[in-house]
Amino acid sequence: MTTYYLNMLQHLYQREEIILYCNLLEIPREEKIAVNLFCQNMYENECWDYPHKAPAFHAEAAAWAAQTVYLSAQLMLYRNNKPGDLQALMQPFTGEISASSMLSADLFLRFLPDVLVHLKMIEFDDALPAILEGFLKTFHYSGVRHDLNLDELDFTVVEKDACLRQLYVNRIIKEKKTRLANHPALAAHVKASLGNYKKELFNELVN
């Protein structure tokens, strides 16, 4: 069994660097199973540091996100795809958008903003950037570092789950995203988390 897919994702998750071992768009079933197990283990490890009660692992969302990031890297670096490849390969997530799916997908979707930066640097001229931005509009917890149009984001799932909401707030504070920090769905929670340390942690926040 080859392990190109698993090796790339392990390296990305552990070192935050993309290394492709082969130009391989077709992923063997055995590797998908191995990656699914890797995602579950990583999610369970991360849950130890989650605030409140962590949502259950969503295997479908994690698998979709891992494959999305892997294929994005392949298409970005090899750039020999045919016009019809993108729509066939980069399929949107068809499951329920929930705290569980959003956090499980974030295991690898958190790296999409970096992919988009690289695509911009190399002036990528096909539909891939728009497709990836569309995914981040749905899974916008993973897109906090990317400049998304806030009017297009649905915060219903974030508002309903205390764990996801606090993680979202933590990421906003870490990345100093003022527009997100002032969003009506999150502003009060951001201020509550900052407490008396606004100046030290997020002096850019006006209110």
C-alpha positions in Angstrom: 0.0 0.0 0.0 1.3 3.5 -0.9 1.2 6.1 1.9 1.6 9.3 -0.2 -1.7 10.7 0.9 -1.3 9.9 4.6 2.4 11.1 4.6 1.4 14.5 3.1 -1.4 15.0 5.7 0.7 13.9 8.6 3.5 16.3 7.6 1.1 19.2 7.1 -0.7 18.7 10.4 2.5 18.3 12.4 4.8 20.8 10.7 2.3 23.0 8.8 4.2 22.5 5.6 3.0 21.0 2.3 5.1 18.3 0.9 3.8 16.2 -1.9 5.4 12.8 -2.5 3.7 12.1 -5.8 1.4 13.6 -8.4 -1.5 11.3 -7.4 -5.1 12.5 -7.7 -6.6 9.0 -7.3 -6.4 8.0 -3.6 -6.5 4.3 -2.8 -9.2 3.1 -0.4 -6.7 1.7 2.1 -5.1 5.1 2.4 -8.4 6.8 2.9 -9.1 4.5 5.8 -5.7 5.2 7.3 -6.3 8.9 7.0 -9.7 8.7 8.6 -8.1 6.9 11.6 -5.4 9.6 11.8 -8.0 12.3 11.7 -10.0 10.7 14.5 -6.9 10.3 16.7 -5.8 13.9 16.1 -9.3 15.2 16.9 -9.5 13.3 20.1 -6.1 14.6 21.1 -7.2 18.2 20.4 -10.4 17.7 22.4 -8.4 17.5 25.6 -7.8 21.3 25.3 -11.3 22.3 24.2 -13.5 24.4 26.4 -16.9 23.1 27.5 -18.1 19.8 26.0 -16.4 18.9 22.7 -18.7 17.9 19.9 -18.4 14.3 18.6 -15.9 13.6 15.9 -17.5 13.9 12.4 -15.7 11.3 10.3 -17.3 12.4 7.0 -16.4 16.1 7.4 -12.8 15.3 8.4 -12.4 13.0 5.5 -13.8 15.5 3.1 -11.6 18.3 4.4 -8.4 16.2 4.3 -9.1 15.2 0.7 -10.0 18.8 -0.2 -6.7 20.1 1.1 -4.7 17.3 -0.5 -6.2 17.8 -3.9 -5.9 21.6 -3.6 -2.1 21.2 -3.1 -1.9 18.8 -6.0 -3.8 21.1 -8.3 -1.8 24.1 -7.1 1.7 22.6 -7.5 1.3 20.5 -10.6 -1.1 22.7 -12.4 -1.7 20.3 -15.3 -5.4 19.8 -14.7 -7.9 19.8 -17.5 -10.7 22.4 -17.5 -13.3 19.9 -16.2 -11.1 18.5 -13.5 -11.8 21.2 -10.8 -15.5 20.7 -10.7 -15.2 17.0 -10.7 -12.5 16.9 -8.0 -13.4 19.7 -5.7 -16.8 18.7 -4.5 -18.6 20.7 -1.7 -19.4 19.0 1.6 -22.9 17.5 1.4 -23.4 16.7 5.0 -25.0 18.7 7.8 -23.1 21.8 8.9 -22.8 21.5 12.7 -20.4 22.2 15.4 -19.2 18.6 15.0 -18.6 18.8 11.3 -17.1 22.3 11.5 -14.5 21.4 14.1 -13.7 18.0 12.5 -13.2 19.6 9.1 -10.9 22.3 10.7 -8.2 19.7 11.3 -7.2 20.4 7.7 -9.3 23.3 6.4 -7.4 25.5 8.8 -4.6 25.3 6.2 -6.7 26.6 3.3 -6.0 30.3 4.0 -2.3 29.5 3.4 -3.1 27.7 0.2 -5.1 30.7 -1.0 -2.1 33.0 -0.2 0.1 30.9 -2.4 -2.4 30.8 -5.2 -2.5 34.6 -5.1 1.3 34.8 -5.2 1.6 32.6 -8.3 -1.4 34.4 -9.9 -3.4 31.2 -10.3 -5.8 31.9 -13.1 -8.5 29.2 -12.8 -11.5 28.6 -10.6 -9.7 27.0 -7.7 -9.3 30.0 -5.5 -13.0 30.8 -5.8 -14.0 27.2 -5.0 -11.8 27.2 -1.9 -13.2 30.5 -0.7 -16.6 29.1 -1.1 -15.7 26.2 1.2 -14.4 28.6 3.8 -17.6 30.6 3.7 -19.4 27.5 4.8 -16.7 26.4 7.3 -15.7 29.9 8.3 -14.2 28.9 11.6 -11.3 27.6 9.4 -11.3 30.9 7.5 -10.8 33.3 10.4 -7.3 34.3 9.0 -8.8 34.8 5.5 -10.7 38.0 4.6 -14.1 36.6 4.0 -17.2 38.7 3.4 -18.9 38.7 6.8 -22.3 39.4 5.3 -22.1 36.0 3.6 -21.4 34.0 6.7 -24.0 32.1 8.8 -23.2 32.1 12.5 -26.1 30.0 13.7 -24.1 26.9 14.4 -21.4 28.9 16.2 -23.9 30.7 18.4 -25.6 27.4 19.4 -22.5 25.5 20.6 -20.5 26.8 23.6 -17.4 24.9 22.7 -17.2 26.0 19.0 -18.2 29.5 20.0 -15.3 29.8 22.5 -12.8 28.3 20.1 -14.0 30.8 17.5 -13.5 33.7 19.9 -10.0 32.4 20.9 -9.0 32.3 17.2 -10.3 35.8 16.6 -8.3 37.1 19.5 -5.2 35.2 18.5 -5.4 36.5 14.9 -6.5 40.0 15.9 -9.5 40.0 13.6 -11.3 43.3 14.5 -14.2 43.0 12.1 -15.0 39.5 13.3 -14.6 40.6 16.9 -17.2 43.3 16.4 -19.7 41.0 14.7 -23.0 41.0 16.6 -22.9 37.2 17.0 -19.5 37.3 18.7 -18.8 40.8 20.1 -20.1 40.1 23.6 -18.2 36.8 23.9 -15.0 38.4 22.7 -15.2 41.1 25.3 -16.1 38.6 28.0 -13.1 36.5 27.1 -10.7 39.5 27.1 -12.0 40.8 30.4 -9.6 43.3 31.9 -6.8 42.3 29.5 -8.1 43.9 26.3 -5.2 46.3 26.1 -2.6 43.5 26.5 -4.4 40.9 24.2 -6.3 42.9 21.7 -5.6 46.6 21.8 -6.7 46.9 18.2 -10.3 46.4 19.3 -11.9 49.8 19.4 -15.0 49.3 21.6 
